Protein backbone atom coordinates (compact mmCIF):
# COMPACT_ATOMS: atom_id res chain seq x y z
CA UNK A 1 0.00 0.00 0.00
CA UNK A 2 2.82 2.34 0.83
CA UNK A 3 4.44 1.48 -2.39
CA UNK A 4 1.22 2.36 -4.18
CA UNK A 5 0.92 5.66 -2.29
CA UNK A 6 4.54 6.40 -2.98
CA UNK A 7 4.03 5.60 -6.62
CA UNK A 8 1.00 7.86 -6.81
CA UNK A 9 2.92 10.56 -5.08
CA UNK A 10 5.62 10.27 -7.65
CA UNK A 11 3.02 10.45 -10.42
CA UNK A 12 1.27 13.59 -9.23
CA UNK A 13 3.95 16.03 -10.37
CA UNK A 14 3.99 14.28 -13.74
CA UNK A 15 0.20 14.51 -13.96
CA UNK A 16 0.26 18.19 -13.13
CA UNK A 17 2.89 18.65 -15.78
CA UNK A 18 0.81 16.77 -18.36
CA UNK A 19 -2.28 18.73 -17.40
CA UNK A 20 -0.42 21.94 -17.84
CA UNK A 21 0.88 20.87 -21.26
CA UNK A 22 -2.64 19.89 -22.32
CA UNK A 23 -3.90 23.29 -21.37
CA UNK A 24 -1.07 24.92 -23.25
CA UNK A 25 -1.79 22.84 -26.34
CA UNK A 26 -5.47 23.70 -26.17
CA UNK A 27 -4.60 27.36 -25.77
CA UNK A 28 -2.26 27.25 -28.77
CA UNK A 29 -4.95 25.50 -30.85
CA UNK A 30 -7.48 28.20 -30.03
CA UNK A 31 -4.92 30.87 -30.76
CA UNK A 32 -4.13 29.30 -34.08
CA UNK A 33 -7.80 29.07 -34.94
CA UNK A 34 -8.29 32.69 -34.02
CA UNK A 35 -5.39 33.84 -36.18
CA UNK A 36 -6.72 31.88 -39.14
CA UNK A 37 -10.23 33.29 -38.68
CA UNK A 38 -8.69 36.74 -38.59
CA UNK A 39 -6.81 35.98 -41.83
CA UNK A 40 -10.00 34.67 -43.40
CA UNK A 41 -11.84 37.84 -42.43
CA UNK A 42 -9.20 40.01 -44.02
CA UNK A 43 -9.14 37.87 -47.22
CA UNK A 44 -12.91 38.07 -47.51
CA UNK A 45 -12.71 41.87 -47.32
CA UNK A 46 -9.97 42.01 -50.02
CA UNK A 47 -10.39 41.81 -53.84
CA UNK A 48 -8.99 38.31 -54.18
CA UNK A 49 -10.40 36.35 -57.08
CA UNK A 50 -13.33 34.03 -56.12
CA UNK A 51 -11.34 30.88 -56.77
CA UNK A 52 -8.68 31.79 -54.16
CA UNK A 53 -11.35 32.76 -51.56
CA UNK A 54 -13.06 29.41 -51.95
CA UNK A 55 -9.80 27.56 -51.41
CA UNK A 56 -8.96 29.48 -48.17
CA UNK A 57 -12.47 29.06 -46.75
CA UNK A 58 -12.34 25.34 -47.37
CA UNK A 59 -8.95 25.13 -45.62
CA UNK A 60 -10.11 27.04 -42.48
CA UNK A 61 -13.30 25.01 -42.17
CA UNK A 62 -11.27 21.84 -41.67
CA UNK A 63 -10.68 21.15 -37.93
CA UNK A 64 -7.36 19.45 -38.50
CA UNK A 65 -5.88 20.75 -41.78
CA UNK A 66 -3.24 18.63 -43.34
CA UNK A 67 -0.90 19.39 -46.25
CA UNK A 68 -2.47 18.52 -49.63
CA UNK A 69 -1.76 19.35 -53.25
CA UNK A 70 -4.42 22.04 -53.19
CA UNK A 71 -2.57 23.85 -50.40
CA UNK A 72 0.72 24.10 -52.28
CA UNK A 73 1.74 27.38 -53.90
CA UNK A 74 1.65 25.81 -57.41
CA UNK A 75 -1.41 27.34 -59.13
CA UNK A 76 -3.94 25.04 -60.67
CA UNK A 77 -4.99 25.48 -64.31
CA UNK A 78 -8.23 27.05 -63.11
CA UNK A 79 -6.33 29.73 -61.24
CA UNK A 80 -4.29 30.72 -64.34
CA UNK A 81 -5.42 34.04 -65.76
CA UNK A 82 -7.10 33.15 -69.04
CA UNK A 83 -6.95 36.66 -70.60
CA UNK A 84 -3.14 36.60 -70.55
CA UNK A 85 -2.97 33.41 -72.71
CA UNK A 86 -2.33 33.95 -76.45
CA UNK A 87 -2.97 30.81 -78.46
CA UNK A 88 -0.43 29.84 -81.12
CA UNK A 89 -1.96 30.92 -84.42
CA UNK A 90 -2.84 28.18 -86.84
CA UNK A 91 -1.15 28.16 -90.27
CA UNK A 92 -4.29 29.71 -91.74
CA UNK A 93 -4.24 32.58 -89.32
CA UNK A 94 -0.58 33.35 -89.98
CA UNK A 95 -0.46 32.56 -93.69
CA UNK A 96 2.05 34.86 -95.31
CA UNK A 97 0.31 36.90 -98.01
CA UNK A 98 1.26 35.79 -101.50
CA UNK A 99 3.51 38.47 -102.98
CA UNK A 100 2.18 40.17 -106.08
CA UNK A 101 4.47 39.20 -108.95
CA UNK A 102 6.19 41.93 -110.88
CA UNK A 103 4.44 42.32 -114.21
CA UNK A 104 6.36 41.21 -117.26
CA UNK A 105 5.99 43.49 -120.26
CA UNK A 106 5.62 40.56 -122.64
CA UNK A 107 4.64 37.04 -121.57
CA UNK A 108 7.02 34.26 -122.60
CA UNK A 109 4.11 32.07 -123.53
CA UNK A 110 1.25 33.03 -125.85
CA UNK A 111 -1.69 30.87 -126.79
CA UNK A 112 -1.74 30.19 -130.52
CA UNK A 113 -5.17 30.74 -132.09
CA UNK A 114 -6.76 27.61 -133.49
CA UNK A 115 -6.01 27.39 -137.22
CA UNK A 116 -8.85 27.21 -139.69
CA UNK A 117 -9.60 23.87 -141.28
CA UNK A 118 -10.92 25.34 -144.50
CA UNK A 119 -10.73 28.63 -146.39
CA UNK A 120 -12.88 29.69 -149.32
CA UNK A 121 -11.69 33.27 -149.73
CA UNK A 122 -9.96 36.26 -148.16
CA UNK A 123 -11.09 39.77 -147.24
CA UNK A 124 -8.67 42.73 -146.76
CA UNK A 125 -9.30 44.46 -143.43
CA UNK A 126 -6.17 46.49 -142.66
CA UNK A 127 -2.81 47.67 -143.94
CA UNK A 128 0.54 49.01 -142.74
CA UNK A 129 2.56 51.13 -145.18
CA UNK A 130 6.27 50.63 -145.73
CA UNK A 131 8.84 48.49 -147.52
CA UNK A 132 7.83 45.35 -145.62
CA UNK A 133 9.94 42.30 -146.57
CA UNK A 134 9.46 40.06 -143.52
CA UNK A 135 6.72 39.44 -140.96
CA UNK A 136 6.21 37.52 -137.72
CA UNK A 137 3.39 37.70 -135.20
CA UNK A 138 2.84 36.97 -131.51
CA UNK A 139 -0.26 37.79 -129.55
CA UNK A 140 -1.49 41.29 -130.38
CA UNK A 141 1.74 42.37 -132.07
CA UNK A 142 3.27 42.15 -135.53
CA UNK A 143 7.03 42.39 -135.99
CA UNK A 144 7.92 43.69 -139.43
CA UNK A 145 11.14 43.93 -141.39
CA UNK A 146 10.94 47.36 -143.06
CA UNK A 147 14.22 47.99 -144.83
CA UNK A 148 16.94 48.07 -142.13
CA UNK A 149 14.39 48.49 -139.29
CA UNK A 150 12.39 46.20 -137.04
CA UNK A 151 8.95 47.73 -136.59
CA UNK A 152 6.38 46.67 -133.96
CA UNK A 153 2.67 47.06 -134.75
CA UNK A 154 -0.28 46.67 -132.38
CA UNK A 155 -2.98 44.59 -134.12
CA UNK A 156 -5.41 44.20 -131.23
CA UNK A 157 -7.85 45.76 -133.71
CA UNK A 158 -6.83 44.25 -137.08
CA UNK A 159 -8.76 46.94 -138.96
CA UNK A 160 -6.73 49.76 -137.40
CA UNK A 161 -3.13 48.57 -136.87
CA UNK A 162 -0.97 51.01 -134.91
CA UNK A 163 2.84 51.27 -135.10
CA UNK A 164 4.10 51.48 -131.51
CA UNK A 165 7.85 50.80 -131.72
CA UNK A 166 10.83 50.75 -134.06
CA UNK A 167 14.56 50.15 -133.94
CA UNK A 168 17.19 50.48 -136.67
CA UNK A 169 19.87 47.84 -137.14
CA UNK A 170 23.54 48.89 -137.15
CA UNK A 171 24.77 50.50 -140.33
CA UNK A 172 26.94 48.65 -142.83
CA UNK A 173 29.18 51.70 -143.05
CA UNK A 174 29.61 54.13 -145.90
CA UNK A 175 27.77 53.40 -149.10
CA UNK A 176 24.21 52.86 -150.33
CA UNK A 177 23.78 49.33 -148.95
CA UNK A 178 21.59 48.79 -145.88
CA UNK A 179 21.14 45.73 -143.61
CA UNK A 180 17.61 44.94 -144.74
CA UNK A 181 15.65 42.57 -142.52
CA UNK A 182 14.99 39.24 -144.26
CA UNK A 183 13.76 36.90 -141.52
CA UNK A 184 12.30 37.30 -138.02
CA UNK A 185 12.02 34.60 -135.35
CA UNK A 186 10.44 35.36 -131.96
CA UNK A 187 11.50 33.58 -128.80
CA UNK A 188 10.79 34.70 -125.25
CA UNK A 189 11.58 38.42 -125.06
CA UNK A 190 13.77 38.55 -128.18
CA UNK A 191 13.45 38.84 -131.94
CA UNK A 192 16.20 37.06 -133.88
CA UNK A 193 16.64 38.93 -137.12
CA UNK A 194 18.36 37.75 -140.28
CA UNK A 195 19.79 40.88 -141.92
CA UNK A 196 21.40 41.29 -145.33
CA UNK A 197 25.10 42.11 -144.98
CA UNK A 198 25.18 41.66 -141.17
CA UNK A 199 24.15 38.07 -140.59
CA UNK A 200 22.22 37.85 -137.34
CA UNK A 201 21.00 40.55 -134.96
CA UNK A 202 19.27 39.94 -131.62
CA UNK A 203 16.68 42.57 -130.66
CA UNK A 204 15.13 42.76 -127.20
CA UNK A 205 11.36 43.16 -127.53
CA UNK A 206 10.25 42.49 -123.96
CA UNK A 207 8.75 45.99 -124.10
CA UNK A 208 7.15 46.08 -127.57
CA UNK A 209 6.99 49.87 -127.63
CA UNK A 210 10.73 50.18 -127.01
CA UNK A 211 12.68 47.51 -128.94
CA UNK A 212 16.47 47.73 -128.74
CA UNK A 213 19.35 45.94 -130.43
CA UNK A 214 21.10 43.65 -127.95
CA UNK A 215 23.86 42.32 -130.21
CA UNK A 216 24.80 41.46 -133.80
CA UNK A 217 27.24 39.29 -135.72
CA UNK A 218 29.37 40.69 -138.51
CA UNK A 219 29.95 37.74 -140.84
CA UNK A 220 27.80 39.30 -143.55
CA UNK A 221 25.93 37.08 -145.96
CA UNK A 222 23.32 37.63 -148.65
CA UNK A 223 20.26 35.56 -147.75
CA UNK A 224 20.28 35.17 -144.01
CA UNK A 225 17.31 32.94 -143.26
CA UNK A 226 17.17 31.60 -139.70
CA UNK A 227 16.15 28.72 -137.49
CA UNK A 228 16.46 28.65 -133.69
CA UNK A 229 16.99 25.71 -131.35
CA UNK A 230 17.84 26.05 -127.66
CA UNK A 231 20.70 28.55 -127.40
CA UNK A 232 21.81 28.30 -131.03
CA UNK A 233 20.70 30.05 -134.20
CA UNK A 234 21.36 28.50 -137.58
CA UNK A 235 21.92 31.00 -140.39
CA UNK A 236 21.67 30.06 -144.07
CA UNK A 237 24.33 30.80 -146.64
CA UNK A 238 27.41 29.10 -147.87
CA UNK A 239 28.43 27.77 -145.40
CA UNK A 240 25.62 27.16 -142.89
CA UNK A 241 26.63 29.00 -139.73
CA UNK A 242 25.95 27.96 -136.15
CA UNK A 243 25.67 31.01 -133.87
CA UNK A 244 25.74 30.78 -130.08
CA UNK A 245 23.07 33.15 -128.70
CA UNK A 246 23.18 32.08 -125.05
CA UNK A 247 24.20 35.65 -124.30
CA UNK A 248 22.00 37.76 -126.59
CA UNK A 249 24.36 40.72 -126.23
CA UNK A 250 27.31 38.84 -127.73
CA UNK A 251 26.16 36.34 -130.38
CA UNK A 252 29.15 34.62 -131.94
CA UNK A 253 29.84 32.04 -134.64
CA UNK A 254 30.44 28.69 -132.94
CA UNK A 255 30.71 26.44 -136.01
CA UNK A 256 30.28 26.17 -139.78
CA UNK A 257 28.82 23.39 -141.84
CA UNK A 258 29.04 22.94 -145.60
CA UNK A 259 26.43 21.23 -147.75
CA UNK A 260 26.17 20.77 -151.48
CA UNK A 261 24.05 23.51 -153.08
CA UNK A 262 23.14 27.10 -152.21
CA UNK A 263 21.41 27.09 -148.84
CA UNK A 264 18.37 29.39 -148.96
CA UNK A 265 16.09 28.16 -146.18
CA UNK A 266 16.15 26.11 -142.98
CA UNK A 267 13.63 24.74 -140.46
CA UNK A 268 14.10 22.65 -137.32
CA UNK A 269 11.96 19.88 -135.84
CA UNK A 270 13.07 17.92 -132.80
CA UNK A 271 16.86 17.60 -133.14
CA UNK A 272 16.95 17.74 -136.94
CA UNK A 273 17.44 20.63 -139.33
CA UNK A 274 15.80 20.47 -142.75
CA UNK A 275 17.77 22.53 -145.23
CA UNK A 276 16.65 23.80 -148.63
CA UNK A 277 19.79 23.90 -150.76
CA UNK A 278 18.45 24.78 -154.19
CA UNK A 279 19.80 22.37 -156.81
CA UNK A 280 21.60 20.54 -153.99
CA UNK A 281 18.26 19.18 -152.80
CA UNK A 282 16.78 18.97 -149.30
CA UNK A 283 19.22 17.91 -146.60
CA UNK A 284 18.46 16.49 -143.16
CA UNK A 285 21.08 17.37 -140.54
CA UNK A 286 21.41 15.89 -137.06
CA UNK A 287 21.82 18.69 -134.48
CA UNK A 288 22.20 16.53 -131.37
CA UNK A 289 25.67 18.06 -131.12
CA UNK A 290 24.92 21.66 -132.16
CA UNK A 291 28.52 22.63 -132.89
CA UNK A 292 29.19 19.47 -134.90
CA UNK A 293 26.13 18.92 -137.12
CA UNK A 294 26.17 15.93 -139.47
CA UNK A 295 24.20 14.87 -142.55
CA UNK A 296 21.80 11.99 -142.00
CA UNK A 297 19.32 12.26 -144.88
CA UNK A 298 18.81 13.74 -148.35
CA UNK A 299 16.11 14.13 -151.01
CA UNK A 300 16.91 14.92 -154.60
CA UNK A 301 14.68 17.83 -155.66
CA UNK A 302 15.23 21.55 -156.28
CA UNK A 303 14.32 23.01 -152.88
CA UNK A 304 13.78 26.78 -152.77
CA UNK A 305 11.94 27.07 -149.44
CA UNK A 306 10.32 24.85 -146.82
CA UNK A 307 8.10 24.65 -143.75
CA UNK A 308 7.97 21.77 -141.26
CA UNK A 309 4.67 20.53 -139.81
CA UNK A 310 5.56 17.02 -138.69
CA UNK A 311 5.34 14.40 -140.00
CA UNK A 312 5.64 16.35 -143.26
CA UNK A 313 7.96 18.90 -144.82
CA UNK A 314 6.26 21.25 -147.28
CA UNK A 315 8.80 22.25 -149.92
CA UNK A 316 8.58 24.92 -152.61
CA UNK A 317 10.11 23.04 -155.53
CA UNK A 318 11.44 24.63 -158.71
CA UNK A 319 9.88 23.38 -161.93
CA UNK A 320 12.92 22.35 -163.96
CA UNK A 321 14.23 23.29 -166.43
CA UNK A 322 12.18 26.42 -167.17
CA UNK A 323 13.98 29.77 -166.96
CA UNK A 324 12.22 33.00 -167.97
CA UNK A 325 14.21 35.99 -169.22
CA UNK A 326 17.22 34.54 -167.48
CA UNK A 327 15.81 35.98 -164.24
CA UNK A 328 12.80 33.96 -163.16
CA UNK A 329 11.99 30.38 -162.26
CA UNK A 330 8.66 28.62 -161.92
CA UNK A 331 7.73 26.99 -158.60
CA UNK A 332 5.25 24.42 -157.28
CA UNK A 333 4.54 22.61 -153.98
CA UNK A 334 5.90 19.22 -152.89
CA UNK A 335 4.90 17.27 -149.77
CA UNK A 336 7.67 15.20 -148.18
CA UNK A 337 7.17 12.51 -145.53
CA UNK A 338 9.81 12.91 -142.80
CA UNK A 339 8.55 10.21 -140.44
CA UNK A 340 12.03 8.72 -140.79
CA UNK A 341 14.36 11.75 -141.01
CA UNK A 342 17.11 9.64 -142.49
CA UNK A 343 14.88 8.63 -145.41
CA UNK A 344 12.69 11.56 -146.49
CA UNK A 345 10.37 10.70 -149.39
CA UNK A 346 8.18 12.79 -151.63
CA UNK A 347 4.54 11.72 -151.27
CA UNK A 348 2.57 14.59 -152.84
CA UNK A 349 2.87 17.34 -155.45
CA UNK A 350 0.77 20.23 -156.73
CA UNK A 351 1.71 21.83 -160.04
CA UNK A 352 1.38 25.59 -159.49
CA UNK A 353 3.99 27.10 -161.81
CA UNK A 354 4.10 30.53 -160.21
CA UNK A 355 6.90 32.82 -161.35
CA UNK A 356 9.43 34.33 -158.94
CA UNK A 357 12.99 35.73 -159.02
CA UNK A 358 15.66 33.08 -159.54
CA UNK A 359 17.64 32.13 -156.45
CA UNK A 360 15.42 33.88 -153.89
CA UNK A 361 13.96 32.09 -150.89
CA UNK A 362 10.35 31.11 -151.45
CA UNK A 363 8.22 31.61 -148.34
CA UNK A 364 5.28 29.56 -147.13
CA UNK A 365 3.38 28.97 -143.89
CA UNK A 366 1.43 25.88 -142.83
CA UNK A 367 -1.38 26.04 -140.25
CA UNK A 368 -3.62 23.05 -139.69
CA UNK A 369 -4.50 21.39 -143.02
CA UNK A 370 -3.72 24.51 -145.08
CA UNK A 371 -0.52 25.72 -146.72
CA UNK A 372 -0.18 29.43 -147.56
CA UNK A 373 2.37 30.32 -150.27
CA UNK A 374 3.76 33.80 -150.89
CA UNK A 375 3.79 33.53 -154.69
CA UNK A 376 5.29 36.93 -155.51
CA UNK A 377 3.42 38.62 -158.36
CA UNK A 378 0.82 35.87 -158.31
CA UNK A 379 -0.20 36.77 -154.77
CA UNK A 380 -1.23 34.56 -151.88
CA UNK A 381 -2.01 30.97 -152.85
CA UNK A 382 -3.83 28.76 -150.33
CA UNK A 383 -3.60 24.97 -150.65
CA UNK A 384 -5.52 22.26 -148.80
CA UNK A 385 -3.01 19.59 -147.72
CA UNK A 386 -5.36 17.50 -145.57
CA UNK A 387 -4.66 14.70 -148.04
CA UNK A 388 -0.85 14.95 -148.39
CA UNK A 389 -0.79 12.84 -151.54
CA UNK A 390 -3.35 15.07 -153.29
CA UNK A 391 -2.89 18.74 -152.31
CA UNK A 392 -5.37 21.11 -153.99
CA UNK A 393 -5.60 24.89 -154.24
CA UNK A 394 -8.69 26.32 -152.52
CA UNK A 395 -8.27 30.12 -152.43
CA UNK A 396 -6.23 32.98 -153.82
CA UNK A 397 -5.59 36.68 -153.22
CA UNK A 398 -4.02 38.62 -156.09
CA UNK A 399 -1.90 41.18 -154.20
CA UNK A 400 1.86 40.67 -154.41
CA UNK A 401 3.25 38.47 -151.63
CA UNK A 402 6.89 37.96 -150.55
CA UNK A 403 6.35 36.72 -147.00
CA UNK A 404 3.42 35.29 -145.07
CA UNK A 405 2.36 34.65 -141.45
CA UNK A 406 -0.95 33.12 -140.40
CA UNK A 407 -2.59 33.29 -136.98
CA UNK A 408 -6.13 32.04 -136.43
CA UNK A 409 -8.49 33.63 -138.93
CA UNK A 410 -5.98 36.21 -140.19
CA UNK A 411 -3.18 36.16 -142.73
CA UNK A 412 -0.46 38.82 -142.63
CA UNK A 413 1.13 39.32 -146.04
CA UNK A 414 4.32 41.29 -146.72
CA UNK A 415 4.18 42.68 -150.25
CA UNK A 416 7.50 44.55 -150.34
CA UNK A 417 5.51 47.79 -150.39
CA UNK A 418 3.15 47.27 -147.45
CA UNK A 419 1.76 44.78 -144.96
CA UNK A 420 -1.73 43.50 -145.73
CA UNK A 421 -4.04 42.14 -143.06
CA UNK A 422 -6.45 39.63 -144.57
CA UNK A 423 -9.39 37.95 -142.87
CA UNK A 424 -9.67 34.32 -143.94
CA UNK A 425 -13.19 33.31 -144.90
CA UNK A 426 -14.32 29.79 -144.07
CA UNK A 427 -17.42 27.78 -144.97
Buried (B, 14 or more C-beta within 10 A) or exposed (E): EEEEEEEEEEEEEEEEEEEEEEEEEEEEEEEEEEEBEEEBEEBEEEEBEEEEBEBBEEBBEEEEEEEEEEEEEEEEEEEEEEEEEEEEEEEEEEEEEEEEEEEEEBEEEBEEBEBBEBBEBBEEBBBBEBBBBBBBBBBEBBBBBBBBBBBBBBBEEBEEBEBBBBBBBBEBEEEEEBBBBBBBBBBEBBBBBBBBBBBBBBBBBBBBEBBEBBBBBEBBBEBBBBBBBEEBBBBBBBEBBBBBBEEBEEBBBBBBBEBEBBBBBBBBBEBBBBBBBBBBBBBBBBBEEBEEBEBBBBBEBBBBBBBBBEEBBBBBBBBEEEEEEEEBBBBBBBBBBBEEBEEBEBBBBBEBEBBBEBBBBBBBBBBBBBBBBBBBBBBBBBBBBEEBEEBEBBBBBEBBBBBBBBBBBBBBBBBEBBBBBBBBBEE
